């Protein structure tokens, strides 16, 4: 796909609509884009490459956009294979090209390409360095652990363009959400799921980059996934600030339920009704056994309160809930209030395990009491559910 972004800058990325699982774990029903750019000034610079899945399409787009020119530079913002798979091909096809990247990225490059020769063909850049291309120049911004240690971003003052690597990315092919995102009714939905599952662990590092970006006259954000952003930049940055500070975005309660034979789910549904009757502004109930775990992680971060409802299993915890809480642990979930609803027919154990797992997370308040259901919810359990609702809403 070739698209003119400004007089000397072209988009040369591609949509991948045949992929079903991104990074071998994230469901992408609307596919994903692999974004790449080309600056044709006094000097010509390729801005990142592509995933190997779209190698031939990217090569054709590059050739068409170059229109006979030879590239001087290949700028590498991020080494993850969905953006860097064609670096070795570029070096072979264009022997005169110089790879521009951070020092750590240059050290890591041979890990991805056996036998690659980089001697005399690299330019290491650091925070504040500039790459002069003519009218356009790229000023580099170190962005370590957003979300790999070698990540750089860059800012082009000629266009007011921030090349943000994986920052401000989202799931979804551009043909689905619109090239500029203007046809996207809810950019935040898939951007939030993308952020918390891929970048979300590194909130302090994102905050550091946002502080640097605040000093720049940004007019457009050009990420490596998802639409090029030009409108409503303040809202995108506001959301990234909330997300990276681990602050709740929407008031309400998220009920995450893992039920074996439906008894726990029935109790969770009754609790949902009670919470709404007691004035909860919003209640979202998810069946962990039949839903996208990445979306559940997203909702856990989105809301300030969570109820964990799960069956006991093998003297421990039903696996979907265990997997969900493990995800929250490794993604840095924190600063929330949690309540526990367990089910056990003879030796309830789910509550104990859930409490232990929550105990490893920072600034998580566990509401009391823990409520135990024995096999099936009965009318005598309703007062305990009422008390649980009061506790989580307090």
Buried (B, 14 or more C-beta within 10 A) or exposed (E): BBBEBBEBBBBBBBBBBEBEEBEEEBBBEBBBBBBBBBBBBEBBBBBBBBBBBBBEBBBBBBEEBBEEEEBBBBBBBBBBEBBBBBBBBBBEBBEEBBBBBBEBBBEBBEEBBEEBEBEEBBEBBEEEBBBEBEBBBBBBBBBBBBBBBBBBBBBBBBBBBBBBBBBBBBBBBBEBBBBBBEEBEEBBBBBBBBBBBBBBBBBEBBEBBBEBBEEBEBBBBBBBBBBBBBEEBEEBBEBBBBBBEBEBBEEBBBBBBBBBEEBBBBBBBBBBEBBBEEEBEEBBBBBBBEBBBBBBBBBBBBBBBBBBBBBBBEEBBBBBBBBBBEBBEEBBBEBBBBBBBBBBBEEBBBBBBBBEBBEEBEEBEBBEEBBBBBEBBEEEBBEBBBBBBEBBBE
